[in-house]
Amino acid sequence: MRAQLQPFLFLLFALLSLIFSLSLKAATSGEDDVVKRFSDQRLLEIGKEVYHSPGANTCQDCHGVTGEHGSRHEAANLTQPKTWRSYRALDGDWSKMDVSLRYLIQYSALKWNFHFAKEHPEIKYDWSKAGEDRYNSLMYGETQPAMIESLAQIKGEIATRNKIQLNDDQMRAVGAAAALRYVKTFAKP
Protein backbone atom coordinates (compact mmCIF):
# COMPACT_ATOMS: atom_id res chain seq x y z
CA MET A 1 0.00 0.00 0.00
CA ARG A 2 2.79 2.45 0.94
CA ALA A 3 4.63 1.78 -2.32
CA GLN A 4 1.46 2.61 -4.25
CA LEU A 5 1.05 5.92 -2.40
CA GLN A 6 4.60 7.15 -2.99
CA PRO A 7 4.13 8.19 -6.65
CA PHE A 8 0.87 9.91 -5.74
CA LEU A 9 2.46 11.78 -2.83
CA PHE A 10 5.40 12.80 -5.00
CA LEU A 11 3.04 14.21 -7.66
CA LEU A 12 0.97 15.96 -5.01
CA PHE A 13 4.10 17.55 -3.53
CA ALA A 14 5.32 18.62 -6.98
CA LEU A 15 1.93 20.14 -7.81
CA LEU A 16 1.73 22.02 -4.51
CA SER A 17 5.29 23.31 -5.00
CA LEU A 18 4.39 24.56 -8.48
CA ILE A 19 1.24 26.29 -7.20
CA PHE A 20 3.21 27.95 -4.38
CA SER A 21 5.90 29.08 -6.81
CA LEU A 22 3.34 30.56 -9.22
CA SER A 23 1.45 32.31 -6.42
CA LEU A 24 4.72 33.83 -5.20
CA LYS A 25 5.44 35.14 -8.71
CA ALA A 26 1.88 36.50 -8.94
CA ALA A 27 2.23 38.19 -5.55
CA THR A 28 5.48 39.84 -6.64
CA SER A 29 3.84 41.01 -9.85
CA GLY A 30 0.88 42.32 -7.87
CA GLU A 31 3.26 44.26 -5.61
CA ASP A 32 4.76 45.96 -8.65
CA ASP A 33 1.28 46.80 -9.92
CA VAL A 34 0.23 48.43 -6.65
CA VAL A 35 3.39 50.58 -6.57
CA LYS A 36 2.55 51.84 -10.07
CA ARG A 37 -0.70 53.30 -8.72
CA PHE A 38 1.32 56.12 -7.10
CA SER A 39 2.98 59.03 -8.83
CA ASP A 40 6.72 59.44 -8.43
CA GLN A 41 6.08 62.52 -6.27
CA ARG A 42 3.70 60.62 -3.98
CA LEU A 43 6.18 57.74 -3.68
CA LEU A 44 8.82 60.26 -2.69
CA GLU A 45 6.51 61.69 0.01
CA ILE A 46 5.67 58.22 1.33
CA GLY A 47 9.35 57.27 1.21
CA LYS A 48 10.28 60.29 3.31
CA GLU A 49 7.69 59.27 5.91
CA VAL A 50 8.89 55.67 5.92
CA TYR A 51 12.57 56.62 6.12
CA HIS A 52 12.06 59.12 8.95
CA SER A 53 9.91 56.78 11.05
CA PRO A 54 10.72 57.38 14.71
CA GLY A 55 12.09 54.63 16.92
CA ALA A 56 14.87 52.11 17.18
CA ASN A 57 16.07 50.08 14.19
CA THR A 58 14.38 52.32 11.65
CA CYS A 59 15.99 53.62 8.46
CA GLN A 60 16.75 56.98 10.04
CA ASP A 61 18.05 55.44 13.26
CA CYS A 62 20.53 53.09 11.60
CA HIS A 63 21.54 55.17 8.53
CA GLY A 64 21.19 58.70 9.96
CA VAL A 65 18.85 61.60 9.19
CA THR A 66 20.76 62.48 6.01
CA GLY A 67 21.68 58.92 5.04
CA GLU A 68 24.98 58.82 6.88
CA HIS A 69 26.35 58.72 10.44
CA GLY A 70 23.47 56.74 11.93
CA SER A 71 23.54 54.66 15.10
CA ARG A 72 25.01 51.61 13.32
CA HIS A 73 28.51 52.28 12.06
CA GLU A 74 28.28 49.26 9.72
CA ALA A 75 25.13 50.59 8.03
CA ALA A 76 25.60 51.66 4.41
CA ASN A 77 26.37 55.30 3.74
CA LEU A 78 23.33 56.12 1.64
CA THR A 79 24.96 59.25 0.21
CA GLN A 80 27.56 57.12 -1.60
CA PRO A 81 25.76 54.44 -3.71
CA LYS A 82 29.00 53.34 -5.37
CA THR A 83 30.14 52.03 -1.96
CA TRP A 84 27.04 49.86 -1.49
CA ARG A 85 27.51 46.10 -1.74
CA SER A 86 24.68 45.81 -4.25
CA TYR A 87 26.18 48.51 -6.47
CA ARG A 88 29.54 46.77 -6.55
CA ALA A 89 28.16 43.22 -6.87
CA LEU A 90 25.75 44.20 -9.68
CA ASP A 91 28.12 46.57 -11.51
CA GLY A 92 25.86 49.53 -10.79
CA ASP A 93 22.89 48.06 -12.72
CA TRP A 94 20.04 50.05 -11.17
CA SER A 95 17.32 47.92 -12.76
CA LYS A 96 18.65 44.90 -10.84
CA MET A 97 19.48 46.96 -7.77
CA ASP A 98 15.91 48.28 -7.57
CA VAL A 99 14.48 44.76 -7.39
CA SER A 100 17.12 43.60 -4.95
CA LEU A 101 17.06 46.61 -2.65
CA ARG A 102 13.27 46.75 -2.52
CA TYR A 103 13.33 43.10 -1.42
CA LEU A 104 16.03 43.87 1.15
CA ILE A 105 14.05 46.80 2.59
CA GLN A 106 10.76 44.91 2.56
CA TYR A 107 11.95 41.63 4.07
CA SER A 108 15.29 42.33 5.86
CA ALA A 109 18.78 41.01 5.25
CA LEU A 110 18.03 37.75 7.01
CA LYS A 111 15.37 36.75 4.48
CA TRP A 112 17.36 38.31 1.60
CA ASN A 113 20.44 36.24 2.45
CA PHE A 114 18.51 32.96 2.37
CA HIS A 115 15.80 33.51 -0.24
CA PHE A 116 16.54 36.27 -2.74
CA ALA A 117 18.76 34.22 -5.08
CA LYS A 118 16.15 31.42 -5.21
CA GLU A 119 13.26 33.80 -5.81
CA HIS A 120 15.18 35.94 -8.32
CA PRO A 121 17.57 33.66 -10.23
CA GLU A 122 17.69 36.24 -13.03
CA ILE A 123 19.72 38.57 -10.79
CA LYS A 124 23.26 37.29 -10.28
CA TYR A 125 25.40 38.95 -7.64
CA ASP A 126 29.16 38.83 -8.07
CA TRP A 127 30.03 38.98 -4.40
CA SER A 128 33.75 38.93 -5.17
CA LYS A 129 33.33 42.58 -6.26
CA ALA A 130 31.53 43.52 -3.04
CA GLY A 131 34.10 42.28 -0.55
CA GLU A 132 31.49 40.29 1.36
CA ASP A 133 29.18 37.46 0.44
CA ARG A 134 25.92 38.63 2.00
CA TYR A 135 24.15 41.46 3.75
CA ASN A 136 24.67 42.29 7.41
CA SER A 137 21.82 40.65 9.33
CA LEU A 138 21.31 43.89 11.26
CA MET A 139 19.66 45.37 8.14
CA TYR A 140 16.11 44.96 9.44
CA GLY A 141 14.24 46.90 6.77
CA GLU A 142 10.53 47.15 7.46
CA THR A 143 10.40 44.18 9.85
CA GLN A 144 10.89 45.92 13.20
CA PRO A 145 7.99 47.06 15.45
CA ALA A 146 8.61 50.79 14.94
CA MET A 147 8.57 50.34 11.16
CA ILE A 148 5.47 48.13 11.24
CA GLU A 149 3.65 50.75 13.32
CA SER A 150 4.74 53.54 11.00
CA LEU A 151 3.63 51.60 7.91
CA ALA A 152 0.21 51.04 9.49
CA GLN A 153 -0.17 54.80 10.05
CA ILE A 154 0.94 55.59 6.50
CA LYS A 155 -1.47 52.95 5.17
CA GLY A 156 -4.30 54.82 6.91
CA GLU A 157 -3.15 58.11 5.40
CA ILE A 158 -3.07 56.52 1.94
CA ALA A 159 -6.61 55.22 2.40
CA THR A 160 -7.82 58.68 3.39
CA ARG A 161 -5.77 60.85 1.05
CA ASN A 162 -5.40 58.65 -2.02
CA LYS A 163 -8.56 56.57 -1.58
CA ILE A 164 -6.49 53.41 -2.05
CA GLN A 165 -7.06 50.44 0.25
CA LEU A 166 -3.91 48.37 0.70
CA ASN A 167 -3.44 45.09 2.52
CA ASP A 168 -0.34 44.74 4.72
CA ASP A 169 1.75 43.00 2.03
CA GLN A 170 0.91 45.70 -0.51
CA MET A 171 1.76 48.41 2.03
CA ARG A 172 5.15 46.83 2.69
CA ALA A 173 5.79 46.72 -1.07
CA VAL A 174 4.80 50.38 -1.45
CA GLY A 175 6.83 51.29 1.64
CA ALA A 176 9.96 49.56 0.33
CA ALA A 177 9.66 51.08 -3.15
CA ALA A 178 8.97 54.51 -1.69
CA ALA A 179 11.82 54.32 0.84
CA LEU A 180 14.25 53.35 -1.92
CA ARG A 181 12.97 56.22 -4.06
CA TYR A 182 13.60 58.61 -1.18
CA VAL A 183 17.04 57.13 -0.38
CA LYS A 184 18.12 57.87 -3.94
CA THR A 185 17.74 61.60 -3.14
CA PHE A 186 20.64 61.31 -0.68
CA ALA A 187 23.16 60.35 -3.35
CA LYS A 188 26.02 62.79 -3.78
CA PRO A 189 27.92 63.04 -7.08
N, C-alpha and C positions, 0 to 999 in steps of 0.2 A: 504494500500500500504506500509506504513512504517513498519508494523508488518511483512510483507513478505520480506522486505529487511534486517531486522535485522539478521536472520540466515546467509544470504549471506555475509553481512558485517563482521560478527563474523568470518566466515571461511576465508574470504579474509585477515583479520587482522592476524589470526593465521598462515596462509600460508606465509604472508610477514614477520612475526616474525621469523618463521622457516628459511626462506631464509636468512634473516639478520644474524641469529645465525650461520648458516652453513658457510656463507661467512666470518664471523669474525674468525671462527675456521680455515678456509682455509687460511686466511690472516696470522694468527699466525703461521701456519705450513709453509707457504711460507717464512716468516721471518726467521724461523729456517733454512730452506734450503739455503737461501742466505748467512747466516752467515757461513755455512759449506763450502762455496766456498773459504774461506780464511784459510790459514795455521795459526796455533797457533802463530807463530812468527809474521806474518803480522797483526793478530788481536792485538797483544801486541803493535806493532808500531802504529797502528791506535788508540788504546786506549790511548796511551801516548799523541798523538796529541789532541784527544778529551779532555782528562783530563786537559791538560795544555793550553786549549783555553784561550786567553786573554779576559779580560773584567769583568764586574760585573756579579754576580750570576752565575758564571761558577763553575765547579768542584773545580778547583784550588783556586778560590777566596774564596769559602765557607769552603772548607775542608783543605786548605793549600797546599803548594807545595809538601810536603812530606806526605800528608794525615792527618795532624794534625795541630792545631793552625791556622786555617783559620779565615776569617773575621766574621764568625758566630759561636759564642761560643756554640750554641746548635747543631751544625752540628756534625755528627758522627765522632769519631776518627777512621779513616780508618786503622790505624796501629794495632788496637785491635778489631778484628772481634767478639770476645766473648762478647764484650760490646754492639754490635749492637742489636737493637730491633728484627730484623729478626732472628738473630742467637738464641737469647733467646726464642723467640716465636715459632720457628721451631725446637728447640732442636739441633741446629747446623747441620741440614740436608741440605748439600750444593746443592743437586739436586733440592730441593724445593726453596732454597734461590736463586739459579741462575735464575729460572723463575721469582720469585717475584722481585728480585733486578733489573733485566733487564727491567721489566715492570716499576718499580719505576723510573729508570733512563730515560727511553724512554718517559714516559708520565707525570711524576711529582707526588708528593705526593697527590695533590688535586684529580687527576683522580684515583690514586691507592686507596685512602681512600674510594671512592664511587663506584668503578667498579671492582677492582681486585677480590674480593671474589665471585662476580657473574660470572665473566668470567673464573675463575679458582677455581671451587668448590672442586676440588681434593686437594687443598692446604689449610689446616686448620691451622690458627694461633691460638696459645694459648696466648692471650694478657696478661693473668694474670702473665705469666712468664716474660713479657717484661717491666712491670711497667707502660705502657701506652697502650691505645687502638687504636692508629693509628699513622701515620707518621706526622711529623711537616710539615705544609703546605708550609713552606719556602724551602722545598726540591724541587727545580724547575726542576732538571734533564736537559734534552735537550730542554726545552720549551722556554728558554729566548733568546732574539735577538742575543746576543753574541754567544751562542751555535749554533743557527740556521745558522748564518753566517759561523762559523767555520766548521760545518757539510757540508755546501755547497762547501767550499774550499776543504775539504777532499774528497768529492764525485768526484770533478774534478780530483784530484790527482789519485784516484782509477781508474777512466776511462782511464787516460793516462798511468799510471804505470801498472795496473793489467788488463787493457782492459776489464773491467767489467762496464757495464752501470747499474746504480741503480736509481730507482725512489726515491722520498723523504722518503716514508715510509720504504723502504728497507734500505736506508742510516741511518735512525734513529735506526732501528733494529741492524744494524751492529755497529753503534756508541755506542749503549747501551751495547751490548755484549762485544765489544772491551774495553770500559771504565771499565766495571766490571772486565774483564781479567787483565787489567793494575792495578786496585785498589788492586787486590789480591796480587800483588808484594809488597805492603806496609806492609802486615801483619808481625808482630813481634812475635816470639815464646813466 
